[in-house]
Amino acid sequence: MVTRRCAQRQFLLRPSPEVNAFFEFCLAYAAKQSGVLIHGYCVMSNHYHLVVTDVEGRLPVFAHLLNSFVGRGLNAMHGRWESFWAPGSYSAVKLVEESDVLAKLVYTLHNPVEAGLVESSTLWPGLCSRPEEMLGQEREVQRPEHFFSKRGKVPSSVGLSLVPPPGIDAEGFAVGVSALLEMAEEQRRAKARAK
C-alpha cells in the first residue's frame, strides 16, 4: 500500500475534472513505465492511497514518475512553486497475505466514506477505483493538454488496467472486495445515523 500526503496537508489534490484527469494519466504512465500492477486507488484532497504489486522491484521508479509528474504538473496548474508533497518519502507498506491486500483495498476505497465526506465511495468526485474494474480490462487514458509537451516523449494516451494480485482469481477477489466495501460503508452510515 502506497500513501503520499500533500505539503502541510493542503488540498492540492482536491477533486476536479482537470486534477482527476491529470492524476489518472500520471498513474497510468508510471505503471506502464515501471511494470507496477495497480489493484486499486483513491485520491483524496490532500493525499492518495494505492494498492499495488511491485512485480519487477521497480516501486521507486513508479513512485518517482508518479510523484514528480503530479507534483510539477499540478503545481503549474495551481500557479504554485513550493513543494507539492510533504517532506520525506512516500509510505510503502508491504502486504504479505491475501487478507492484507483485501483489507487495505477496502480501506483505500472506503476512505472518502470513512472521512465522512460521502455516504458511498461511488459518490466521491475524486478518483476512486471500483472493485469491478479489477478484472483487467485496459482502457485508454488521454494525456492532458496541460503541462505535457505535444512534442515530448510522453505518449498522447496510455492504457490503464486494474488487476487482482498475481495468482488470485479475479472475479472472486473483486466480488470479495465489493462485499466488504459495501459492509464497511453500511457500518459507517449506521454510525452516522446513530450520532
Disulfide bonds with the S-S distance in Angstrom:
none
